[in-house]
Amino acid sequence: MNTIKEKITFTFAALLYLLFHLRGGTTVGEMLAGTLMQLLTTAPYCIGFTFIAVRIIQYLHHGKKIPWDRIFRIFFAIGIFFGFFFALYEYAEQGQLKSPEQTVHASVETNVASVNRKKKISERRMEGTGMRTASTPV
């Protein structure tokens, strides 16, 4: 890392890595605990895939060593992917954890709103033709 641009992009990659592993919570402690747990969960995968990627790159370049900052950039890139997919998995899992009552209640509300919307549309159409509907007074 010789230039300022390299230092800025390295720092940006590190912050983006942390952002993708950031987890929510009601308090700062819960947020830090969730983020730390996420980092520790994905770290073995990131390290392993980084090791493999670095070895492949070194093999392709006839054993030439890769600078440490490039290795960390590869680690951050792989970590961003893992952070994204683990977060996506957790988000989908939260949707599955709804109780059956919540799911039924939400579907009933959706169906009622759909029926009401269709009823209003048909009433508007009937008003334009001068015909009376069952809900319009005589």
Secondary structure, DSSP 4 states (H G I P E B T S, - for coil): --SHHHHHHHHHHHHHHHHHH----SSHHHHHHHHHHHHHHHHHHHHHHHHHHHHHHHHHTTTPPPPHHHHHHHHHHHHHHHHHHHHHHHHHHHHHTS-HHHHHHHHHHHHHHHHHHHHHHHHHHHHHHTPPPTTS--
